[in-house]
Amino acid sequence: MPRLPTVAIIGRPNTGKSTLFNRIVGKRRAIVSDVAGTTRDHVVYRVENELLDYLLLDTGGIGGGSTDKSFEDDVAAQSRIALESADLIVFTVDGREELTASDFAVVDILRKRKKHHVPVIIVPTKCDNSDDAEERMHEYHALGITDTIIPISTLHRIGTDELQEVMIEKLIALQFKKDPAIEHTDETPPRIAIIGKPNVGKSSIVNALMSDPQRAQSSRIVSDIPGTTRDSSDSIIRFKEREYIFVDTAGLRRKSRVDEDLESISAIKSIQALEDSDIVILVLDAHDVITAQDKRIAALAIEEGKGMIILLNKADLLTTEEKKEKEGEIKVSFRFCRFAPILFCSAVTRDGLLKMFPLIDMVQRNLHRSIPIKELRRWYESVVHNIPAQQLSKSKFITQADGTPPTFVVFVKNPRKVDVSQLRFLDNNVRSTFSFEGAPIRWITK
């Protein structure tokens, strides 16, 4: 699948970055405040558009100007995230004020570190009065970093639609394309993202899957120090005449623990890798307790509609009884994704690793599986009578939407009266009848 482009919103504190972010995504995802320097964490959201989907990245202010001087030490990290991860940069300035020293500091960062091919859009914000931006237009052009300047007012929805259109145009000009609606074939190499906390053996697993010549040429860096892998890397593995693309990523930490420049970048890279993948392999240490962070990673994969396999590494020292206990713990802790197969293995001894490939093939098939409409409707009519709810029992029409993950649309008289428990009943029943192991299922009522 094509790589999703990333758009980064950067600028000094309190220039309306988070407000613009929320307007584009249509949700209140980023914290908005009049206090300069409020946004400390990076927010990433997938924006879906008819022409092109992209990741939108909101960052904390750079260039100084925050009331929290300790926060200004993050200038290098913020600029590096924007410049190394972004395919398009949206540079916000306050359209009601003259350019400040902090604005020029951001411009200096762009000149020195921006990749040559990455376009920049200057966005004067808070332009409720169009005359404000016009008076300073010559200042923006004089910066010499771009000729694309789009004044906006998110409060009055002025210029925001034009900005989004120009963003899409510039990304398409960079040869980014919408994921084509092509039929999946067995020859299509699946992309598998190796995701997990630091130091659970992700890189060791990829290395163990490589052939000896390949490992000698391009093995991943492995270290006992958590966070060694700082970037995502593709590795093509061949097994039984078929290719698999494994994407090793840096470990995802809790936000409170992401306090190093490179760690912040790694989190963005990991999310990008997850977005660009077909299947996510969540790697856990078989000897560690399951944490809220493990569940968060799994929930993120499900939210994005990715196939999922739960892999317990370092399991070579577990007894059969201990494996049964661990499997029970997994099923309880990850009850929201019981559809994900569980695999015990060891990257050191390679025990169980080859069982990964049949699981990947199965999950990939289930992600793209389409049930014949007559068979689907026959199944639906046979199960709705067992649901103690009038809305679904009166409905006789169901269809499967195109694309992944498998999505079923049920037409009812009043969708608001359909309880989540009823959809959960359908989910459990369709899985027991048709088997969608490893694939999340989405339900839509209309």
SEMARPA-25502 format. One record per residue (C-alpha): residue in three letters; x, y, z. Coordinates in steps of 0.02 Angstrom, whole numbers, plus 50000, padded with zeros to 5 digits. Each point is the difference from the previous one (the first is absolute). Layout:
// residues N
<node "ALA" <X Y Z>>
...
This chain:
// residues 446
<node "MET" <50000 50000 50000>>
<node "PRO" <50060 50179 49968>>
<node "ARG" <50083 50090 50144>>
<node "LEU" <49892 50128 50088>>
<node "PRO" <50075 50175 49987>>
<node "THR" <50022 50101 50160>>
<node "VAL" <49954 50184 50019>>
<node "ALA" <50079 50090 50149>>
<node "ILE" <49930 50159 50074>>
<node "ILE" <50142 50101 50077>>
<node "GLY" <50022 50175 50068>>
<node "ARG" <50040 50097 50157>>
<node "PRO" <49884 49977 50150>>
<node "ASN" <49824 50072 49997>>
<node "THR" <49981 50023 49813>>
<node "GLY" <49847 49889 49986>>
<node "LYS" <50081 49835 49950>>
<node "SER" <49888 49890 50107>>
<node "THR" <49843 50096 49952>>
<node "LEU" <50043 49975 49816>>
<node "PHE" <50037 49816 50033>>
<node "ASN" <49829 49976 50081>>
<node "ARG" <49914 50090 49857>>
<node "ILE" <50079 49889 49868>>
<node "VAL" <49968 49834 50089>>
<node "GLY" <49826 50056 50052>>
<node "LYS" <50027 49944 50179>>
<node "ARG" <50067 50076 50159>>
<node "ARG" <50155 49891 50005>>
<node "ALA" <50132 50130 50045>>
<node "ILE" <49994 50107 50158>>
<node "VAL" <49959 50181 49963>>
<node "SER" <50047 50138 50123>>
<node "ASP" <50045 50184 50001>>
<node "VAL" <50154 49958 50103>>
<node "ALA" <50152 49993 49887>>
<node "GLY" <50082 49829 50000>>
<node "THR" <49849 49895 50049>>
<node "THR" <50028 49862 49872>>
<node "ARG" <50141 49894 50067>>
<node "ASP" <49962 49834 49917>>
<node "HIS" <49992 49965 49815>>
<node "VAL" <49829 49957 49933>>
<node "VAL" <49984 49896 49842>>
<node "TYR" <49836 49971 49911>>
<node "ARG" <49956 49918 49835>>
<node "VAL" <49903 50119 49888>>
<node "GLU" <49898 49914 49866>>
<node "ASN" <49965 50091 49838>>
<node "GLU" <49921 49948 49836>>
<node "LEU" <50162 50036 49907>>
<node "LEU" <50131 49953 50129>>
<node "ASP" <50015 49945 50182>>
<node "TYR" <50139 50070 50108>>
<node "LEU" <50064 50008 50179>>
<node "LEU" <49983 50170 50083>>
<node "LEU" <50128 50038 50136>>
<node "ASP" <49974 50135 50130>>
<node "THR" <50156 50053 50095>>
<node "GLY" <50042 50109 50147>>
<node "GLY" <50062 50175 49965>>
<node "ILE" <50179 50023 49942>>
<node "GLY" <50109 50153 49988>>
<node "GLY" <49972 50059 50178>>
<node "GLY" <49862 50111 50067>>
<node "SER" <49931 49879 50129>>
<node "THR" <49970 50051 50180>>
<node "ASP" <50079 49834 50050>>
<node "LYS" <50184 50026 49965>>
<node "SER" <50044 49819 50035>>
<node "PHE" <49882 49953 49860>>
<node "GLU" <50104 50100 49875>>
<node "ASP" <50137 49869 50017>>
<node "ASP" <49889 49893 49887>>
<node "VAL" <50034 50114 49850>>
<node "ALA" <50123 49877 49922>>
<node "ALA" <49884 49852 50025>>
<node "GLN" <49847 50089 49931>>
<node "SER" <50091 50066 49847>>
<node "ARG" <50076 49830 49965>>
<node "ILE" <49831 49915 50008>>
<node "ALA" <49926 50127 49879>>
<node "LEU" <50146 49998 49881>>
<node "GLU" <50044 49815 50001>>
<node "SER" <49826 49927 50004>>
<node "ALA" <49901 50122 49894>>
<node "ASP" <49966 49999 49814>>
<node "LEU" <49916 50170 50011>>
<node "ILE" <50022 50138 50129>>
<node "VAL" <49864 50122 50053>>
<node "PHE" <50085 50148 50085>>
<node "THR" <49879 50102 50106>>
<node "VAL" <50026 50182 50048>>
<node "ASP" <49884 50119 50091>>
<node "GLY" <49920 50104 49862>>
<node "ARG" <49954 50140 50121>>
<node "GLU" <50179 50034 50053>>
<node "GLU" <50164 50043 49919>>
<node "LEU" <50124 49858 49983>>
<node "THR" <50094 49970 50162>>
<node "ALA" <50175 49940 50039>>
<node "SER" <49925 49828 50036>>
<node "ASP" <49922 49996 49825>>
<node "PHE" <50168 50041 49923>>
<node "ALA" <50079 49863 50106>>
<node "VAL" <49879 49875 49924>>
<node "VAL" <50042 50065 49826>>
<node "ASP" <50185 49977 50037>>
<node "ILE" <49967 49820 50052>>
<node "LEU" <49906 49970 49837>>
<node "ARG" <50140 50073 49894>>
<node "LYS" <50135 49897 50084>>
<node "ARG" <49915 49833 50025>>
<node "LYS" <49850 49983 49884>>
<node "LYS" <50016 49869 49866>>
<node "HIS" <50014 50082 49831>>
<node "HIS" <49847 49916 49922>>
<node "VAL" <49882 50032 50147>>
<node "PRO" <49883 50146 49960>>
<node "VAL" <49949 50130 50128>>
<node "ILE" <49836 50094 50017>>
<node "ILE" <50000 50159 50106>>
<node "VAL" <49833 50016 50089>>
<node "PRO" <49963 50166 50086>>
<node "THR" <49868 49953 50130>>
<node "LYS" <49865 50100 50091>>
<node "CYS" <49969 50103 49844>>
<node "ASP" <49821 50049 50039>>
<node "ASN" <50035 50159 49905>>
<node "SER" <50076 49968 49828>>
<node "ASP" <50088 50170 50005>>
<node "ASP" <50115 49937 50140>>
<node "ALA" <50078 49866 49891>>
<node "GLU" <50010 50110 49845>>
<node "GLU" <50100 50132 50094>>
<node "ARG" <50132 49872 50046>>
<node "MET" <50001 49896 49842>>
<node "HIS" <50163 50080 49943>>
<node "GLU" <50081 49947 50165>>
<node "TYR" <49952 49819 49971>>
<node "HIS" <50065 50000 49821>>
<node "ALA" <50162 50082 50061>>
<node "LEU" <50035 49849 50108>>
<node "GLY" <50049 49908 49841>>
<node "ILE" <49942 49827 50053>>
<node "THR" <49843 49986 49893>>
<node "ASP" <49883 50093 49885>>
<node "THR" <49847 49908 50066>>
<node "ILE" <49915 50108 50132>>
<node "ILE" <49821 49965 50056>>
<node "PRO" <49923 50112 50135>>
<node "ILE" <49868 49913 50104>>
<node "SER" <49879 50024 50143>>
<node "THR" <49951 49835 50078>>
<node "LEU" <49869 50088 50106>>
<node "HIS" <49906 50062 49847>>
<node "ARG" <50055 49858 49883>>
<node "ILE" <50088 50124 49886>>
<node "GLY" <50134 49924 49888>>
<node "THR" <50002 49828 50083>>
<node "ASP" <49918 49912 49852>>
<node "GLU" <50122 50083 49879>>
<node "LEU" <50145 49948 50112>>
<node "GLN" <49947 49818 49999>>
<node "GLU" <49980 50002 49810>>
<node "VAL" <50175 50071 49978>>
<node "MET" <50071 49873 50122>>
<node "ILE" <49926 49858 49897>>
<node "GLU" <50063 50078 49838>>
<node "LYS" <50178 50013 50065>>
<node "LEU" <50000 49820 50064>>
<node "ILE" <49934 49935 49834>>
<node "ALA" <50136 50101 49913>>
<node "LEU" <50124 49901 50104>>
<node "GLN" <49930 49841 49919>>
<node "PHE" <49899 49943 50151>>
<node "LYS" <49846 49904 49947>>
<node "LYS" <49840 49936 50077>>
<node "ASP" <50009 49817 50048>>
<node "PRO" <49934 49921 49839>>
<node "ALA" <49847 49891 50015>>
<node "ILE" <50084 49850 49922>>
<node "GLU" <49955 49821 50037>>
<node "HIS" <50118 49916 50120>>
<node "THR" <50090 49847 49933>>
<node "ASP" <50106 49869 50085>>
<node "GLU" <50149 50073 49907>>
<node "THR" <49982 50168 50085>>
<node "PRO" <50136 50009 50135>>
<node "PRO" <49919 50042 50167>>
<node "ARG" <50077 50139 50105>>
<node "ILE" <50023 49948 50181>>
<node "ALA" <50041 50129 50134>>
<node "ILE" <50094 49934 50150>>
<node "ILE" <49931 50105 50143>>
<node "GLY" <50029 49995 50187>>
<node "LYS" <50082 50079 50151>>
<node "PRO" <50188 50026 50000>>
<node "ASN" <50112 49851 50033>>
<node "VAL" <49875 49860 49967>>
<node "GLY" <50106 49929 49857>>
<node "LYS" <49922 50076 49844>>
<node "SER" <50164 50022 49906>>
<node "SER" <50061 49829 50056>>
<node "ILE" <49844 49920 49924>>
<node "VAL" <50030 50084 49831>>
<node "ASN" <50182 49949 50005>>
<node "ALA" <49955 49820 50041>>
<node "LEU" <49884 49992 49849>>
<node "MET" <50136 50055 49879>>
<node "SER" <50112 49881 49906>>
<node "ASP" <50182 49996 50055>>
<node "PRO" <50063 50103 49849>>
<node "GLN" <49861 50127 50022>>
<node "ARG" <50031 50013 50185>>
<node "ALA" <50185 50031 49972>>
<node "GLN" <49961 50137 49876>>
<node "SER" <49857 50095 50081>>
<node "SER" <49956 49939 50173>>
<node "ARG" <49909 50116 50118>>
<node "ILE" <50091 50076 50148>>
<node "VAL" <49969 49896 50157>>
<node "SER" <50043 50061 50174>>
<node "ASP" <49951 49969 50181>>
<node "ILE" <49974 50187 50016>>
<node "PRO" <49814 50042 49975>>
<node "GLY" <49967 50110 49849>>
<node "THR" <50149 49946 49893>>
<node "THR" <49898 49996 49842>>
<node "ARG" <49968 50182 49958>>
<node "ASP" <49925 49986 49828>>
<node "SER" <49885 49887 49901>>
<node "SER" <50082 49883 49876>>
<node "ASP" <49930 49884 49869>>
<node "SER" <50067 49823 49985>>
<node "ILE" <49941 49884 49861>>
<node "ILE" <49992 49821 50061>>
<node "ARG" <49970 49854 49882>>
<node "PHE" <49914 49843 50064>>
<node "LYS" <49944 49858 49887>>
<node "GLU" <50017 50105 49843>>
<node "ARG" <49897 50143 50068>>
<node "GLU" <50058 50172 50057>>
<node "TYR" <49952 50087 50161>>
<node "ILE" <50045 50180 50042>>
<node "PHE" <50041 50020 50184>>
<node "VAL" <50010 50175 50073>>
<node "ASP" <50099 50007 50161>>
<node "THR" <49961 50152 50107>>
<node "ALA" <50061 50088 50154>>
<node "GLY" <49910 49958 50161>>
<node "LEU" <49846 50098 50046>>
<node "ARG" <50014 50069 50176>>
<node "ARG" <49872 50083 50110>>
<node "LYS" <49987 50186 49964>>
<node "SER" <50068 50041 50172>>
<node "ARG" <50156 49902 49957>>
<node "VAL" <50028 50079 49830>>
<node "ASP" <50121 50131 50060>>
<node "GLU" <50146 49985 49880>>
<node "ASP" <50010 50083 49830>>
<node "LEU" <50026 49838 49904>>
<node "GLU" <49866 49909 50100>>
<node "SER" <49871 50128 49943>>
<node "ILE" <50050 49972 49820>>
<node "SER" <49993 49812 50023>>
<node "ALA" <49819 50007 50059>>
<node "ILE" <49950 50092 49841>>
<node "LYS" <50097 49877 49893>>
<node "SER" <49916 49852 50086>>
<node "ILE" <49827 50073 49970>>
<node "GLN" <50045 50032 49818>>
<node "ALA" <50058 49819 49983>>
<node "LEU" <49838 49938 50077>>
<node "GLU" <49896 50107 49881>>
<node "ASP" <50096 49935 49849>>
<node "SER" <49984 49816 50049>>
<node "ASP" <49873 49864 49963>>
<node "ILE" <50034 49898 50156>>
<node "VAL" <50067 50047 50170>>
<node "ILE" <50100 49876 50104>>
<node "LEU" <49990 50056 50181>>
<node "VAL" <50157 49934 50085>>
<node "LEU" <49993 49967 50187>>
<node "ASP" <50132 49934 50119>>
<node "ALA" <49934 49832 50059>>
<node "HIS" <50075 50033 50172>>
<node "ASP" <49929 50174 50026>>
<node "VAL" <49830 50049 50066>>
<node "ILE" <49879 50074 49873>>
<node "THR" <49991 50189 50017>>
<node "ALA" <49878 50135 49950>>
<node "GLN" <50126 50051 49866>>
<node "ASP" <49987 49827 49919>>
<node "LYS" <49811 50019 49995>>
<node "ARG" <50014 50175 49929>>
<node "ILE" <50108 49938 49857>>
<node "ALA" <49875 49861 49962>>
<node "ALA" <49855 50122 50007>>
<node "LEU" <50090 50116 49879>>
<node "ALA" <50022 49857 49875>>
<node "ILE" <49817 49953 50012>>
<node "GLU" <49944 50180 49983>>
<node "GLU" <50097 50011 49838>>
<node "GLY" <49924 49838 49936>>
<node "LYS" <50160 49898 49994>>
<node "GLY" <50014 49812 50012>>
<node "MET" <50083 49948 50161>>
<node "ILE" <50106 49859 50071>>
<node "ILE" <50057 49997 50181>>
<node "LEU" <50176 49929 50014>>
<node "LEU" <50080 49954 50165>>
<node "ASN" <50188 50004 49982>>
<node "LYS" <50127 49921 50118>>
<node "ALA" <49880 49855 50031>>
<node "ASP" <50134 49864 49984>>
<node "LEU" <50021 49991 50190>>
<node "LEU" <49815 49984 50038>>
<node "THR" <49927 49831 50047>>
<node "THR" <49842 49934 49917>>
<node "GLU" <49899 50045 50154>>
<node "GLU" <50074 50175 50004>>
<node "LYS" <49954 50024 49818>>
<node "LYS" <49819 49951 50036>>
<node "GLU" <49994 50125 50144>>
<node "LYS" <50075 50137 49890>>
<node "GLU" <49876 49964 49861>>
<node "GLY" <49857 50017 50124>>
<node "GLU" <50073 50164 50060>>
<node "ILE" <50010 50062 49820>>
<node "LYS" <49819 49955 49965>>
<node "VAL" <49941 50092 50155>>
<node "SER" <50107 50154 49975>>
<node "PHE" <49964 50013 49814>>
<node "ARG" <49817 49949 50005>>
<node "PHE" <49963 50142 49878>>
<node "CYS" <50104 49911 49867>>
<node "ARG" <49975 49816 50035>>
<node "PHE" <49998 49973 49813>>
<node "ALA" <50190 50024 49995>>
<node "PRO" <50097 49835 49994>>
<node "ILE" <50133 49973 50134>>
<node "LEU" <50172 49933 49958>>
<node "PHE" <50137 49949 50123>>
<node "CYS" <50176 50011 49930>>
<node "SER" <50181 50041 50034>>
<node "ALA" <50109 50112 49893>>
<node "VAL" <50155 49923 50079>>
<node "THR" <49961 49817 49965>>
<node "ARG" <49882 50039 49853>>
<node "ASP" <49876 49880 50079>>
<node "GLY" <49825 50032 49933>>
<node "LEU" <50052 50141 49884>>
<node "LEU" <49957 49910 49838>>
<node "LYS" <49822 49976 50062>>
<node "MET" <49982 50188 49976>>
<node "PHE" <49987 49986 49810>>
<node "PRO" <49844 49890 49991>>
<node "LEU" <49919 50117 50126>>
<node "ILE" <50044 50151 49893>>
<node "ASP" <49927 49916 49845>>
<node "MET" <49840 49958 50094>>
<node "VAL" <49979 50176 50070>>
<node "GLN" <50033 50077 49830>>
<node "ARG" <49866 49891 49920>>
<node "ASN" <49876 50043 50136>>
<node "LEU" <50034 50186 49983>>
<node "HIS" <49949 49991 49817>>
<node "ARG" <49865 49868 50018>>
<node "SER" <49832 50035 49921>>
<node "ILE" <49847 49895 50040>>
<node "PRO" <49881 49969 49852>>
<node "ILE" <49848 50110 50024>>
<node "LYS" <49872 49857 49995>>
<node "GLU" <50098 49902 50129>>
<node "LEU" <50020 50155 50109>>
<node "ARG" <49814 50041 49999>>
<node "ARG" <49953 49819 50033>>
<node "TRP" <50114 50001 50152>>
<node "TYR" <49930 50166 50060>>
<node "GLU" <49819 49943 49990>>
<node "SER" <50043 49844 50100>>
<node "VAL" <50082 50094 50145>>
<node "VAL" <49899 50160 50025>>
<node "HIS" <49852 49901 50068>>
<node "ASN" <50110 49952 50149>>
<node "ILE" <50032 50182 50046>>
<node "PRO" <49878 50069 50128>>
<node "ALA" <49987 50168 49911>>
<node "GLN" <49869 50059 49880>>
<node "GLN" <50112 50111 49894>>
<node "LEU" <50110 49861 49932>>
<node "SER" <49867 49865 49996>>
<node "LYS" <49892 50109 49888>>
<node "SER" <50146 50034 49884>>
<node "LYS" <50025 49880 49855>>
<node "PHE" <50134 50091 49902>>
<node "ILE" <50187 49989 50025>>
<node "THR" <50145 50028 49881>>
<node "GLN" <50190 49999 50006>>
<node "ALA" <50088 50160 49952>>
<node "ASP" <50154 50002 49889>>
<node "GLY" <50175 50016 50070>>
<node "THR" <50088 49949 50161>>
<node "PRO" <49973 49958 50138>>
<node "PRO" <49840 49897 49972>>
<node "THR" <49855 50120 50024>>
<node "PHE" <49818 49952 50010>>
<node "VAL" <49857 50122 49977>>
<node "VAL" <49833 49959 50081>>
<node "PHE" <49846 50100 49948>>
<node "VAL" <49876 50028 50142>>
<node "LYS" <49853 50114 50036>>
<node "ASN" <50087 50096 50139>>
<node "PRO" <50190 49978 50015>>
<node "ARG" <50003 50092 50167>>
<node "LYS" <49900 49861 50082>>
<node "VAL" <50127 49866 49952>>
<node "ASP" <50100 49961 50156>>
<node "VAL" <50186 49964 49996>>
<node "SER" <49968 49830 50080>>
<node "GLN" <49893 49951 49850>>
<node "LEU" <50140 50042 49879>>
<node "ARG" <50120 49902 50111>>
<node "PHE" <49882 49852 49984>>
<node "LEU" <50006 50014 49810>>
<node "ASP" <50189 50015 50006>>
<node "ASN" <50022 49843 50104>>
<node "ASN" <49877 49903 49893>>
<node "VAL" <50074 50050 49832>>
<node "ARG" <50172 49950 50063>>
<node "SER" <49939 49830 50059>>
<node "THR" <49914 49972 49833>>
<node "PHE" <50124 50068 49874>>
<node "SER" <50161 50024 50102>>
<node "PHE" <50089 50167 49986>>
<node "GLU" <50146 49956 50114>>
<node "GLY" <50126 50139 50012>>
<node "ALA" <49890 50129 49914>>
<node "PRO" <49899 50137 50087>>
<node "ILE" <49820 50018 49941>>
<node "ARG" <49905 50163 49989>>
<node "TRP" <49811 50015 50014>>
<node "ILE" <49899 50144 49931>>
<node "THR" <49814 50026 50028>>
<node "LYS" <49901 50105 49877>>
